[in-house]
Amino acid sequence: MIFHKQKQLRINGQKLQPGNFICGQSLTYSDIESTGAIEMIVVVFQPHTAKALLHIPANLFYEQNIPLNETEDIELSDLAKKIEDTSGVDQCIRLIEEFLIHRLCTHPGYNLKRIAAVLDKIETQPLVNISQLSATACLCEKQLGRIFTENIGTTLKNFIRIVRIQRALNTMQRNPRIPFAQLAYECGFSDQSHMIKEFKHFSGYTPARYISVCTPYSDYFS
């Protein structure tokens, strides 16, 4: 959830980001550029908490930036207006925290523990499969798929792909000299070609090109 206090960012050289919005799960990359002085307040949710805190199925935001006043949620729209009218960053943060604590306290929490257990399995076992995750959640694969998508915002299969790439970035961050074949094996890719294909899909670069233009970093595992 992002609040721009000054100039917005431009996406892919075309449209501006909304002034305040919820950014859904994405399976692609975007190029963003500054349009002037930047001041942003960004709320980063743990993967399974967006629905609990927003009270909206997370899959409705998939691959989208939805302005808060278009969510048909009066409390979210009111929060956006308060942040827009408040100049002090500390005061803005306090308003956001109060909103989120209120939302969390009024959420039943059903299925949160199931999803948290599934996420822990994905994060700790690079080669985990959907059958094993279904057993962890005590749900059939179809039920797990539906609940997971509502809470996380993307399918279980696609989320595993995202975590696999994040694991690769984190491994490269900790061990810059790791051979790509070993990296692919440790991070759960079927082979080095599969890893290269996934890197290009998510970042636009091959692994070799990626590390030549920026330092690998994972905000998921770090």
Secondary structure, 3 states (H helix, E strand, C coil): CEEECCCCEEECCCCECCCEEEECCCCCCCCEEECCCCCEEECCCCCCCHHHHHCCCHHHHCCCEEEHHHCCCHHHHHHHHHHHHCCCHHHHHHHHHHHHHHHHHCCCCCCHHHHHHHHHHHHHCCCCCHHHHHHHHCCCHHHHHHHHHHHHCCCHHHHHHHHHHHHHHHHHHHCCCCCHHHHHHHCCCCCHHHHHHHHHHHHCCCHHHHHHHCCCCCCCCC
